Amino acid sequence: MDLSNRTVLVVGGTSGIGRELARRFAAAGSTVAIAGRSPQALSELAGEGFGTFGADVTDTSSVASLRDAVLARHPGLDTVVTMSGVMLLEDLRDPAHFEATRTTIETNLLGTVRVVDAFTPHLLQRGAGTFVTVTSGIAFLPFPPMPGYAASKAAVHAYSEALRAQLDGTGVDVVELVPPAVATAGQEKANPHALPLDAFATEVMELLSEDPTPREILVKGVLMHRWSERDGTYDDLVAQRSKALAMLPGRQG
């Protein structure tokens, strides 16, 4: 992927990984627009020179309005990054967890589908372009305190694989970004092993620049998650990660 002349939309780019990647694309020479829900963050990003758009990926009409507004301002759009996501703790012993599951699936999975659906006709008409979907190492190695998150990201992985197969031959590529824990959005407090955001973003941009661009963007820190089943470490790692269930309310002691 030539990062120097793309026209990129980062949906969910108002914070964390999305915000940093938007800045990296811009620094490389691409035109970058950012969509999200936070008016304050969008205002700050507009001050940095980004095109900004309000959008809620859980609302189909909001995503349709986003598409129309972005394409009116950026008719040459060729790259769509679907970053929107939430991470919520869920205690499956308590049926009240269902609302957290619903919110997670609505945002992480259906939000991705809405964004992809909205921009697929445009990219197909161009005959060239890239979707960058975002999953997680947790898609491949579950983190038991966040079952809905793991399920949603595993689903986005499977959806990305199917999307890539269906778009084969159209000129529209599908690239899956698979982050491990990255020191942003509170991860740095919960996980002392989280990768520094700057180092993560640098490695991601290097991988995106490879020719050909990998189907999956796997930084070194996520390889143990991605290949745990193949490497025979899956069961031990899930057992180890299950110790984190103590962080759920009522599970301490």
Backbone bond lengths (Angstrom), bond angles and torsions (degrees), N, CA, C in turn:
res aa  C-N    CA-C-N  psi(-1)  N-CA   C-N-CA  omega(-1)  CA-C   N-CA-C  phi
1 M - - - 1.460 - - 1.531 108.97 -
2 D 1.328 116.05 123.20 1.463 121.09 174.65 1.522 107.87 -79.11
3 L 1.315 116.86 109.33 1.457 121.45 -174.48 1.522 112.94 -83.64
4 S 1.328 117.11 -2.67 1.467 120.04 -171.33 1.522 113.81 -88.43
5 N 1.322 117.63 -12.04 1.476 117.50 -174.63 1.519 112.37 -144.79
6 R 1.336 116.64 30.90 1.450 119.57 178.51 1.529 110.26 -86.51
7 T 1.309 115.17 160.93 1.461 121.07 167.88 1.515 105.91 -116.00
8 V 1.331 115.56 110.08 1.463 122.35 -164.55 1.525 110.43 -116.54
9 L 1.320 115.66 135.28 1.460 122.36 168.88 1.520 108.21 -111.66
10 V 1.332 116.51 123.72 1.462 121.46 176.21 1.524 107.45 -108.60
11 V 1.322 115.96 106.15 1.463 121.14 179.45 1.521 107.67 -88.37
12 G 1.332 116.14 121.30 1.459 120.13 -172.28 1.511 110.95 87.37
13 G 1.325 116.58 29.44 1.459 120.92 -176.36 1.514 114.55 -98.96
14 T 1.329 117.74 20.42 1.458 120.05 -176.19 1.524 113.35 -84.42
15 S 1.321 117.73 -7.84 1.464 119.95 -179.84 1.515 109.55 -156.43
16 G 1.327 114.99 169.51 1.456 122.23 169.95 1.517 115.39 57.09
17 I 1.328 114.62 -136.88 1.466 121.13 -176.47 1.522 110.93 -61.01
18 G 1.322 117.37 -43.58 1.456 120.00 -177.80 1.509 112.51 -60.22
19 R 1.313 116.10 -43.45 1.470 120.58 179.83 1.524 110.98 -63.60
20 E 1.320 116.55 -43.56 1.463 120.14 -179.79 1.532 111.72 -65.99
21 L 1.330 117.06 -41.53 1.461 119.34 178.98 1.529 110.86 -66.48
22 A 1.328 117.34 -36.73 1.462 119.82 175.90 1.522 110.22 -59.17
23 R 1.313 116.38 -44.00 1.468 120.36 178.64 1.527 111.01 -64.25
24 R 1.322 116.87 -37.71 1.467 119.82 179.67 1.530 111.15 -67.83
25 F 1.328 117.87 -42.56 1.465 120.17 176.37 1.523 110.14 -59.80
26 A 1.325 116.57 -43.91 1.464 119.97 -179.65 1.523 110.84 -64.24
27 A 1.319 117.50 -42.22 1.456 121.05 -179.79 1.525 111.67 -63.99
28 A 1.337 115.87 -29.10 1.468 120.23 179.29 1.526 112.17 -77.83
29 G 1.347 117.09 -12.50 1.451 120.49 177.55 1.503 115.66 116.08
30 S 1.343 117.31 1.01 1.455 120.20 -179.49 1.533 110.76 -83.05
31 T 1.327 115.08 156.77 1.457 121.87 170.16 1.522 107.11 -86.31
32 V 1.329 117.02 128.41 1.459 120.27 -171.82 1.526 110.59 -128.21
33 A 1.322 115.35 130.20 1.461 122.87 171.30 1.524 108.01 -114.62
34 I 1.330 115.63 148.21 1.460 121.33 -177.47 1.518 108.88 -127.42
35 A 1.333 115.54 135.27 1.460 121.40 176.78 1.515 109.29 -121.33
36 G 1.334 115.79 144.88 1.456 120.35 178.13 1.508 110.92 -176.69
37 R 1.325 114.98 -174.90 1.465 120.07 -173.92 1.528 114.01 -100.25
38 S 1.335 118.18 -17.73 1.460 120.95 -172.59 1.526 111.23 -87.35
39 P 1.329 118.26 109.01 1.473 119.62 178.62 1.524 112.44 -58.88
40 Q 1.339 116.75 -38.84 1.458 119.64 -179.13 1.528 111.14 -64.22
41 A 1.336 116.23 -46.05 1.464 119.65 179.72 1.525 110.98 -64.82
42 L 1.318 117.14 -40.70 1.458 120.26 178.90 1.525 110.95 -63.37
43 S 1.324 116.83 -38.38 1.462 120.44 177.48 1.522 111.00 -63.71
44 E 1.334 116.06 -42.68 1.468 120.12 178.42 1.533 110.73 -62.26
45 L 1.318 116.30 -42.90 1.457 120.73 -178.34 1.522 111.44 -69.27
46 A 1.327 116.07 -35.87 1.464 118.91 174.99 1.520 110.09 -60.84
47 G 1.336 115.92 -36.70 1.460 120.84 177.00 1.516 112.72 -64.62
48 E 1.326 117.15 -23.82 1.463 121.65 176.26 1.525 112.10 -84.49
49 G 1.343 116.07 -5.37 1.461 119.51 177.87 1.510 115.20 102.80
50 F 1.334 117.49 4.43 1.460 119.97 178.31 1.528 110.23 -80.83
51 G 1.330 115.91 147.72 1.455 119.67 164.73 1.513 107.71 -73.30
52 T 1.316 117.95 133.39 1.462 120.14 -175.96 1.521 111.14 -127.56
53 F 1.339 114.64 147.43 1.459 121.59 -176.71 1.525 108.64 -143.07
54 G 1.325 116.40 133.50 1.452 120.27 173.08 1.519 110.11 -78.72
55 A 1.329 116.48 136.83 1.468 120.10 179.65 1.513 110.17 -162.06
56 D 1.333 114.73 147.77 1.466 123.09 176.20 1.516 107.05 -124.93
57 V 1.333 116.86 111.60 1.469 119.93 -174.02 1.518 112.84 -71.55
58 T 1.335 118.02 -9.16 1.468 119.72 176.13 1.522 111.68 -85.78
59 D 1.321 117.60 -0.45 1.463 123.55 -176.04 1.524 108.76 -121.89
60 T 1.328 116.39 112.09 1.462 120.90 -175.92 1.524 112.08 -60.08
61 S 1.312 117.68 -40.42 1.464 119.99 -179.62 1.520 110.90 -67.72
62 S 1.325 117.65 -34.59 1.459 121.10 177.06 1.525 110.79 -64.62
63 V 1.321 116.83 -41.22 1.468 120.49 178.81 1.529 110.54 -67.28
64 A 1.332 117.20 -38.08 1.464 120.00 177.11 1.525 111.02 -63.91
65 S 1.328 116.40 -41.28 1.462 119.95 177.47 1.527 110.83 -65.05
66 L 1.331 116.24 -38.53 1.468 120.54 176.01 1.522 110.47 -58.89
67 R 1.318 116.24 -48.69 1.469 120.32 179.73 1.521 110.80 -55.24
68 D 1.311 116.62 -49.25 1.460 119.95 -176.73 1.526 111.38 -63.02
69 A 1.332 116.25 -42.23 1.464 119.99 -178.45 1.527 111.27 -68.05
70 V 1.329 116.99 -42.06 1.468 120.66 -179.06 1.523 110.87 -65.69
71 L 1.320 116.86 -45.78 1.469 119.41 -176.69 1.524 111.53 -70.64
72 A 1.327 116.99 -27.47 1.462 119.20 175.25 1.526 110.70 -66.86
73 R 1.323 116.24 -37.19 1.464 120.50 -178.59 1.524 112.47 -89.37
74 H 1.341 115.70 -29.87 1.472 120.25 -176.29 1.537 109.79 -131.23
75 P 1.329 118.00 71.09 1.471 119.68 -177.57 1.523 113.87 -63.90
76 G 1.326 116.77 -16.67 1.459 120.09 178.15 1.511 113.92 -92.32
77 L 1.322 116.90 15.30 1.469 120.44 -179.23 1.524 110.93 -50.86
78 D 1.352 115.96 128.52 1.470 118.94 -179.50 1.520 114.04 -130.16
79 T 1.343 117.45 -4.54 1.469 120.01 -177.64 1.523 109.21 -140.04
80 V 1.318 115.76 126.12 1.466 121.31 179.03 1.524 108.33 -122.30
81 V 1.331 116.15 120.90 1.460 122.61 179.28 1.521 108.10 -107.97
82 T 1.332 116.86 123.18 1.475 121.34 -177.64 1.526 108.86 -101.78
83 M 1.343 116.48 91.99 1.471 121.86 -173.80 1.517 114.11 -96.57
84 S 1.318 119.59 -15.00 1.463 121.52 -170.87 1.525 111.45 -57.52
85 G 1.325 116.30 134.09 1.455 118.79 178.85 1.515 111.99 -170.72
86 V 1.317 115.60 154.01 1.459 122.13 174.11 1.524 108.77 -128.96
87 M 1.336 115.84 149.30 1.466 122.92 176.67 1.518 107.23 -123.53
88 L 1.329 117.12 115.87 1.452 121.20 -176.66 1.526 110.64 -127.95
89 L 1.322 115.10 138.73 1.463 120.43 173.81 1.530 109.20 -72.87
90 E 1.333 116.10 143.78 1.467 120.64 178.46 1.522 109.70 -142.13
91 D 1.320 115.79 129.51 1.465 121.48 174.25 1.529 107.20 -100.40
92 L 1.310 116.90 107.13 1.463 120.93 -174.45 1.525 112.88 -72.36
93 R 1.317 117.93 -5.97 1.467 120.20 173.33 1.533 111.28 -78.82
94 D 1.321 115.07 -14.67 1.468 121.08 -177.59 1.529 108.68 -112.36
95 P 1.347 118.50 112.28 1.466 120.60 -178.04 1.522 113.88 -56.57
96 A 1.329 117.32 -17.92 1.467 119.82 179.03 1.522 112.35 -65.45
97 H 1.357 117.13 -11.72 1.466 119.63 178.95 1.521 111.99 -63.70
98 F 1.343 117.36 -19.06 1.462 120.39 -170.88 1.528 112.34 -56.50
99 E 1.323 117.26 -36.95 1.464 119.11 -179.23 1.525 111.08 -64.10
100 A 1.330 116.64 -35.84 1.466 119.55 175.85 1.522 110.33 -66.56
101 T 1.327 116.36 -39.54 1.462 119.79 177.11 1.523 110.41 -62.13
102 R 1.322 115.87 -45.65 1.462 120.37 -179.20 1.542 110.81 -59.65
103 T 1.319 115.79 -46.74 1.466 120.07 179.67 1.517 111.22 -60.49
104 T 1.323 116.12 -42.04 1.459 121.18 -178.00 1.522 111.57 -65.47
105 I 1.314 117.28 -47.93 1.463 121.12 179.70 1.527 110.42 -64.97
106 E 1.325 116.20 -40.93 1.465 120.84 -178.85 1.529 111.19 -60.91
107 T 1.315 115.86 -39.80 1.471 120.28 -177.96 1.523 111.64 -83.67
108 N 1.324 116.56 -55.10 1.462 120.37 -169.28 1.522 113.19 -73.32
109 L 1.322 116.57 -43.76 1.464 119.90 -177.59 1.523 111.40 -92.60
110 L 1.332 117.46 -60.38 1.460 118.90 -175.95 1.518 111.66 -67.96
111 G 1.336 117.53 -29.89 1.456 119.62 174.30 1.512 111.66 -62.15
112 T 1.324 116.20 -41.80 1.466 120.58 176.63 1.523 110.55 -62.28
113 V 1.319 116.70 -45.68 1.465 120.96 -179.14 1.532 110.32 -61.38
114 R 1.327 116.79 -43.21 1.470 119.79 -179.95 1.533 111.49 -59.83
115 V 1.321 115.90 -44.75 1.466 119.63 -178.24 1.529 110.49 -66.77
116 V 1.315 116.67 -44.52 1.459 120.11 178.77 1.526 110.79 -61.01
117 D 1.328 116.18 -46.76 1.465 119.72 179.38 1.527 111.78 -59.26
118 A 1.327 115.95 -39.60 1.460 119.83 -176.00 1.522 112.16 -64.29
119 F 1.342 116.81 -36.25 1.465 119.43 -172.58 1.532 114.38 -105.19
120 T 1.332 117.08 -6.78 1.466 119.20 179.18 1.530 112.50 -58.55
121 P 1.332 121.18 -47.51 1.467 119.28 -179.66 1.526 113.01 -57.92
122 H 1.325 117.00 -39.72 1.468 120.57 179.23 1.527 111.26 -62.82
123 L 1.332 116.79 -48.65 1.467 119.44 -177.83 1.524 111.12 -67.47
124 L 1.344 117.26 -36.42 1.463 119.71 176.75 1.526 110.87 -64.13
125 Q 1.306 116.89 -39.31 1.464 120.63 179.27 1.526 110.67 -65.54
126 R 1.344 116.34 -36.43 1.463 119.81 177.20 1.527 111.11 -67.91
127 G 1.333 115.66 -31.43 1.459 119.89 -176.28 1.511 113.13 78.69
128 A 1.318 116.72 12.02 1.465 121.39 179.46 1.519 108.39 -164.66
129 G 1.312 115.61 145.19 1.455 119.75 177.61 1.515 110.75 156.03
130 T 1.321 115.23 179.17 1.462 120.77 -176.38 1.523 110.69 -143.55
131 F 1.320 115.68 132.83 1.455 121.94 163.77 1.525 107.28 -98.09
132 V 1.322 116.24 133.46 1.454 121.04 170.52 1.524 106.92 -113.95
133 T 1.325 116.13 106.89 1.460 120.64 175.58 1.526 108.21 -90.94
134 V 1.325 116.18 157.14 1.464 119.99 -175.63 1.515 109.04 -125.62
135 T 1.323 115.60 119.71 1.458 120.82 176.30 1.527 108.48 -110.21
136 S 1.308 118.26 -128.60 1.465 121.84 -176.18 1.520 108.25 -176.04
137 G 1.321 115.53 154.93 1.454 118.10 170.46 1.519 111.21 -58.85
138 I 1.347 116.65 -26.32 1.464 121.50 179.28 1.524 111.60 -68.87
139 A 1.325 118.03 -16.44 1.467 120.29 173.84 1.522 111.40 -65.31
140 F 1.322 115.90 -26.96 1.463 121.28 -174.56 1.529 112.69 -109.11
141 L 1.333 116.25 -20.24 1.462 121.94 179.06 1.522 106.84 -139.20
142 P 1.335 117.88 93.80 1.466 120.97 -171.10 1.526 113.15 -56.55
143 F 1.339 114.01 147.60 1.457 122.57 171.64 1.523 105.34 -108.04
144 P 1.349 118.05 101.90 1.467 121.18 -167.91 1.522 116.84 -52.92
145 P 1.350 121.10 -31.55 1.470 117.65 178.28 1.533 114.09 -69.92
146 M 1.328 117.76 -10.17 1.461 121.56 -178.71 1.533 110.43 -127.32
147 P 1.329 118.13 64.79 1.467 120.65 -174.57 1.526 113.45 -65.63
148 G 1.325 117.47 -39.17 1.455 119.31 179.28 1.514 111.62 -65.51
149 Y 1.317 116.24 -38.45 1.462 120.30 177.54 1.529 110.55 -62.68
150 A 1.334 116.01 -47.29 1.464 119.74 179.19 1.523 111.01 -59.30
151 A 1.327 116.49 -44.84 1.464 120.38 -179.02 1.523 111.34 -64.38
152 S 1.343 116.33 -41.57 1.459 119.16 -178.22 1.518 111.33 -65.81
153 K 1.312 116.99 -39.61 1.464 119.65 -178.20 1.527 111.68 -74.67
154 A 1.333 116.63 -34.51 1.469 118.89 173.17 1.519 109.97 -62.74
155 A 1.332 116.31 -37.75 1.462 120.59 178.34 1.528 111.32 -66.45
156 V 1.328 117.21 -41.01 1.469 119.60 178.17 1.524 110.47 -64.11
157 H 1.335 116.77 -35.65 1.471 119.16 175.77 1.523 110.47 -60.76
158 A 1.339 116.73 -50.20 1.463 120.14 -179.19 1.521 110.75 -62.71
159 Y 1.327 116.72 -39.73 1.463 120.59 179.63 1.529 110.54 -64.66
160 S 1.321 116.43 -39.80 1.462 120.73 178.75 1.526 111.12 -62.71
161 E 1.326 115.94 -40.33 1.466 119.89 178.38 1.536 110.62 -62.72
162 A 1.319 116.03 -43.77 1.463 120.06 179.82 1.524 110.92 -67.70
163 L 1.323 116.69 -40.91 1.468 120.94 178.74 1.524 110.59 -61.03
164 R 1.327 116.26 -43.79 1.465 120.27 179.06 1.528 110.65 -60.23
165 A 1.323 116.19 -43.25 1.472 119.61 -179.76 1.525 111.05 -64.94
166 Q 1.335 116.89 -40.71 1.464 119.38 -177.88 1.530 112.60 -71.98
167 L 1.336 117.09 -27.98 1.461 120.23 -179.41 1.527 112.70 -93.01
168 D 1.316 116.50 0.94 1.471 120.06 -179.65 1.528 110.20 -56.78
169 G 1.313 115.90 131.14 1.458 120.99 178.21 1.518 114.56 89.81
170 T 1.346 117.37 -4.70 1.466 120.55 -178.39 1.518 112.80 -92.31
171 G 1.338 116.94 -12.42 1.454 121.09 -173.98 1.518 112.99 91.51
172 V 1.331 117.05 -4.74 1.466 121.49 179.41 1.523 108.40 -100.13
173 D 1.320 116.14 119.16 1.457 122.17 -178.15 1.525 111.00 -95.18
174 V 1.317 115.33 156.85 1.466 121.87 174.98 1.523 107.84 -125.94
175 V 1.315 115.22 119.16 1.460 122.57 179.79 1.515 107.94 -116.66
176 E 1.317 117.13 130.66 1.466 122.00 -179.44 1.519 109.74 -105.38
177 L 1.308 116.54 119.58 1.457 122.10 175.75 1.521 108.21 -91.73
178 V 1.332 116.29 126.66 1.469 121.78 -174.74 1.535 109.33 -119.75
179 P 1.336 118.28 85.62 1.464 118.75 -179.03 1.524 112.61 -75.98
180 P 1.336 117.03 147.02 1.465 120.58 163.49 1.526 107.45 -84.39
181 A 1.317 117.78 -165.00 1.468 119.93 172.39 1.523 108.48 -66.12
182 V 1.323 115.32 127.22 1.459 121.58 -179.54 1.522 107.97 -120.79
183 A 1.321 116.43 141.54 1.463 121.79 -173.85 1.524 111.20 -73.94
184 T 1.321 115.44 75.81 1.454 122.30 177.49 1.524 108.33 -158.18
185 A 1.308 116.85 161.33 1.470 122.81 176.85 1.530 112.61 54.19
186 G 1.321 116.18 36.94 1.459 120.63 177.21 1.516 115.08 90.25
187 Q 1.327 117.44 -11.41 1.476 120.04 179.98 1.522 111.07 -61.72
188 E 1.342 115.95 -32.21 1.458 119.37 -177.54 1.525 111.57 -64.20
189 K 1.344 117.02 -25.39 1.461 120.71 178.69 1.526 111.13 -84.13
190 A 1.334 116.13 -37.55 1.460 120.46 -176.23 1.520 112.85 -81.42
191 N 1.323 116.93 -26.30 1.457 120.13 -173.06 1.527 109.84 -136.68
192 P 1.332 117.19 103.18 1.466 119.63 -178.86 1.526 113.01 -66.19
193 H 1.340 117.02 -13.17 1.466 120.63 179.85 1.528 112.45 -94.50
194 A 1.324 117.34 3.53 1.461 120.06 -179.90 1.523 110.44 -60.80
195 L 1.339 115.46 140.83 1.455 120.52 -179.26 1.524 110.72 -70.15
196 P 1.334 117.96 140.80 1.461 119.98 172.63 1.530 110.07 -59.08
197 L 1.326 116.51 137.13 1.456 121.00 -176.41 1.522 111.98 -58.48
198 D 1.317 117.17 -41.93 1.463 120.39 -177.04 1.527 111.46 -62.49
199 A 1.325 116.24 -45.38 1.465 120.10 -179.59 1.523 110.88 -66.40
200 F 1.329 116.43 -39.81 1.456 120.50 177.95 1.530 110.61 -60.60
201 A 1.329 116.65 -49.34 1.463 120.46 -177.38 1.519 111.61 -63.03
202 T 1.322 116.55 -38.25 1.469 119.85 178.37 1.518 110.62 -61.63
203 E 1.327 116.76 -44.88 1.468 120.39 -179.57 1.527 110.99 -66.38
204 V 1.337 117.00 -38.83 1.469 120.64 178.11 1.521 110.71 -61.05
205 M 1.313 117.35 -46.76 1.465 120.04 -177.48 1.529 111.23 -66.33
206 E 1.312 117.07 -33.77 1.466 120.07 176.09 1.529 110.76 -65.05
207 L 1.323 116.50 -42.12 1.463 120.35 179.52 1.529 111.22 -67.91
208 L 1.331 117.03 -39.75 1.470 119.96 177.72 1.528 111.46 -62.74
209 S 1.326 116.41 -28.84 1.467 120.95 -177.40 1.526 113.10 -80.12
210 E 1.336 117.19 -10.99 1.463 119.40 -178.60 1.528 110.73 -64.54
211 D 1.315 115.52 153.22 1.464 121.45 178.72 1.528 108.64 -123.35
212 P 1.334 116.99 113.12 1.463 127.51 0.07 1.531 111.30 -77.48
213 T 1.334 115.53 158.45 1.455 120.11 176.53 1.530 109.00 -64.80
214 P 1.334 118.40 130.80 1.472 119.46 178.97 1.529 111.67 -60.37
215 R 1.308 116.35 148.47 1.465 119.88 175.04 1.510 111.16 -65.62
216 E 1.323 116.68 -34.50 1.453 122.33 177.50 1.525 108.39 -121.39
217 I 1.320 116.11 129.55 1.454 121.45 177.35 1.518 107.26 -91.44
218 L 1.326 115.00 104.27 1.466 122.06 -173.38 1.521 108.86 -118.33
219 V 1.328 117.28 101.53 1.457 119.50 173.66 1.523 108.01 -70.32
220 K 1.331 115.91 160.95 1.465 119.55 -175.27 1.522 111.96 -56.55
221 G 1.351 116.21 -34.93 1.452 120.27 -176.04 1.509 115.26 -68.91
222 V 1.335 118.37 -10.71 1.470 120.33 -179.09 1.531 112.49 -107.75
223 L 1.323 116.77 -3.27 1.472 119.34 -175.35 1.525 112.17 -62.76
224 M 1.324 117.89 -35.82 1.475 118.98 -179.23 1.521 110.61 -67.37
225 H 1.345 117.90 -30.24 1.460 120.79 175.82 1.530 110.46 -72.96
226 R 1.320 114.94 -48.96 1.470 119.86 -173.48 1.520 111.92 -61.46
227 W 1.312 116.95 -38.17 1.461 119.86 -171.40 1.519 113.33 -111.80
228 S 1.345 117.90 21.37 1.464 119.92 -175.41 1.522 112.53 -64.02
229 E 1.328 117.99 -38.98 1.470 119.39 178.15 1.520 110.75 -65.66
230 R 1.318 116.14 -45.26 1.469 120.32 179.35 1.524 111.02 -60.91
231 D 1.336 115.75 -38.88 1.465 120.69 -174.47 1.529 113.20 -86.04
232 G 1.343 117.48 -3.56 1.462 120.46 177.83 1.508 114.40 76.85
233 T 1.332 116.82 18.11 1.467 120.62 -178.93 1.526 112.78 -105.20
234 Y 1.319 117.30 -0.52 1.465 121.91 -170.93 1.527 112.72 -58.48
235 D 1.317 118.15 -53.32 1.466 121.29 -175.08 1.526 111.49 -60.22
236 D 1.321 116.64 -45.08 1.461 120.00 -179.44 1.519 111.24 -64.50
237 L 1.327 116.74 -39.87 1.459 120.01 -178.66 1.530 111.44 -69.82
238 V 1.332 117.57 -38.44 1.467 119.51 177.11 1.529 109.88 -64.75
239 A 1.323 117.01 -41.59 1.465 120.28 177.92 1.526 110.63 -61.73
240 Q 1.304 115.98 -41.30 1.464 120.34 179.06 1.526 110.81 -64.51
241 R 1.323 116.39 -43.24 1.466 121.08 -178.42 1.534 111.53 -72.12
242 S 1.332 116.18 -21.91 1.465 119.95 178.70 1.527 112.02 -67.82
243 K 1.323 117.61 -18.27 1.462 120.16 176.56 1.528 110.33 -61.49
244 A 1.317 116.37 -24.41 1.467 120.71 -179.62 1.516 112.25 -70.19
245 L 1.332 118.59 -9.44 1.466 120.47 175.87 1.524 111.41 -58.52
246 A 1.328 116.86 -19.80 1.465 120.93 178.08 1.527 111.76 -64.02
247 M 1.337 116.54 -16.78 1.458 119.11 179.66 1.526 112.23 -77.69
248 L 1.322 117.66 -12.06 1.464 120.32 178.43 1.522 110.32 -73.26
249 P 1.322 117.56 141.38 1.474 119.97 177.01 1.533 111.15 -55.64
250 G 1.301 116.61 133.50 1.459 120.51 177.93 1.513 114.30 85.49
251 R 1.347 117.38 -4.62 1.470 119.85 -179.73 1.540 112.17 -101.07
252 Q 1.322 117.72 -4.25 1.456 119.09 -178.26 1.527 110.08 -70.97
253 G 1.325 113.54 151.04 1.468 119.27 175.66 1.505 113.06 85.91
